[in-house]
Amino acid sequence: VQLVESGGGLVQAGGSLRLSCGASGIIFSIYRMGWYRQAPGKQRELVASIGSGGNSNYTDSVKGRFTISRNNAKNTVYLQMNVLKPDDTAVYYCNARVGTFAYWGQGTQVTVSS
């Protein structure tokens, strides 16, 4: 199983980034896909997740700014991040979960400068 994130980088506050996570080795369509992030000295937190049917949820701090989506034909999940803030700076991880099975990507760094 591989989850490979891309799209991170350095952006100024107010800017946008789009993260992508390509999955292989799983039946992508049945997995709930999520984006987590971990800032230095903080615990990893769930940012957004999307179910196999497209239902999504978000942590309060990103509601209205971030949008999670998935393309089952491409085995890919996306996180569109708009109006980025310095507090969004973290390593962002892709997660695939179904039942007791869970897989993680290696992470991609997002840095938002003020």
Phi and psi in degrees as a GROMACS rama.xvg file:
@    title "Ramachandran Plot"
@    xaxis  label "Phi"
@    yaxis  label "Psi"
@TYPE xy
-135.614  133.798  GLN-2
-120.703  121.313  LEU-3
-121.944  114.456  VAL-4
-89.333  152.587  GLU-5
-153.287  164.815  SER-6
105.993  -6.08838  GLY-7
-71.116  172.566  GLY-8
162.436  -165.802  GLY-9
-104.323  130.35  LEU-10
-143.073  151.293  VAL-11
-79.5707  155.439  GLN-12
-55.4204  136.994  ALA-13
93.5592  -11.8789  GLY-14
-83.5879  -174.212  GLY-15
-132.638  151.96  SER-16
-142.66  154.141  LEU-17
-124.999  116.862  ARG-18
-91.4227  145.661  LEU-19
-127.638  149.482  SER-20
-138.485  113.456  CYS-21
-96.0312  133.8  GLY-22
-113.588  144.75  ALA-23
-142.616  152.164  SER-24
86.7458  3.64344  GLY-25
-132.793  160.829  ILE-26
-82.7349  87.8994  ILE-27
-52.7703  -40.5022  PHE-28
-64.4327  -21.6447  SER-29
-93.7638  -7.32293  ILE-30
-88.6877  143.105  TYR-31
-81.9739  127.494  ARG-32
-106.456  140.432  MET-33
-139.932  158.36  GLY-34
-115.782  127.001  TRP-35
-116.008  162.98  TYR-36
-142.739  153.631  ARG-37
-138.671  116.699  GLN-38
-91.4398  157.559  ALA-39
-55.1479  129.338  PRO-40
77.0381  5.25608  GLY-41
-121.187  162.5  LYS-42
-77.6034  154.662  GLN-43
-67.5198  136.396  ARG-44
-129.233  150.149  GLU-45
-75.608  127.914  LEU-46
-94.6329  -49.686  VAL-47
-160.931  153.284  ALA-48
-144.19  158.4  SER-49
-141.928  131.138  ILE-50
-82.8165  176.889  GLY-51
-63.3944  -27.3685  SER-52
-92.0568  -0.34743  GLY-53
98.4625  -1.30479  GLY-54
-70.7546  136.774  ASN-55
-129.847  157.397  SER-56
-143.599  160.295  ASN-57
-138.927  149.07  TYR-58
-71.9606  150.206  THR-59
-55.8407  -36.6226  ASP-60
-68.6347  -14.1631  SER-61
-114.328  -3.26658  VAL-62
-59.1812  134.09  LYS-63
85.5814  -11.1857  GLY-64
-115.51  -35.7465  ARG-65
-108.638  148.522  PHE-66
-135.589  124.763  THR-67
-98.4369  142.009  ILE-68
-149.24  165.909  SER-69
-141.98  151.331  ARG-70
-125.68  100.82  ASN-71
-67.1044  -27.364  ASN-72
-68.7778  -26.8719  ALA-73
-105.109  3.10452  LYS-74
52.9339  43.2821  ASN-75
-134.117  140.516  THR-76
-118.882  145.198  VAL-77
-122.596  155.722  TYR-78
-134.63  107.487  LEU-79
-86.8992  121.22  GLN-80
-117.401  116.378  MET-81
-116.106  163.005  ASN-82
47.5241  52.2714  VAL-83
-66.06  146.201  LEU-84
-121.547  156.932  LYS-85
-55.4473  -31.7927  PRO-86
-67.5958  -12.2485  ASP-87
-81.7709  -6.16926  ASP-88
-61.9829  124.413  THR-89
-178.074  171.159  ALA-90
-88.8461  127.757  VAL-91
-102.694  130.035  TYR-92
-117.516  140.189  TYR-93
-90.9209  141.871  CYS-94
-134.914  139.296  ASN-95
-122.052  129.739  ALA-96
-141.413  134.731  ARG-97
-151.245  127.732  VAL-98
56.4848  -128.05  GLY-99
-92.4473  2.59034  THR-100
-94.5253  133.798  PHE-101
-147.129  139.53  ALA-102
-132.772  151.073  TYR-103
-126.168  147.847  TRP-104
-84.4137  179.252  GLY-105
-85.8156  -13.2041  GLN-106
96.7728  152.171  GLY-107
-136.595  135.111  THR-108
-81.1684  131.852  GLN-109
-119.719  122.725  VAL-110
-123.577  125.243  THR-111
-113.938  118.068  VAL-112
-92.6747  148.6  SER-113
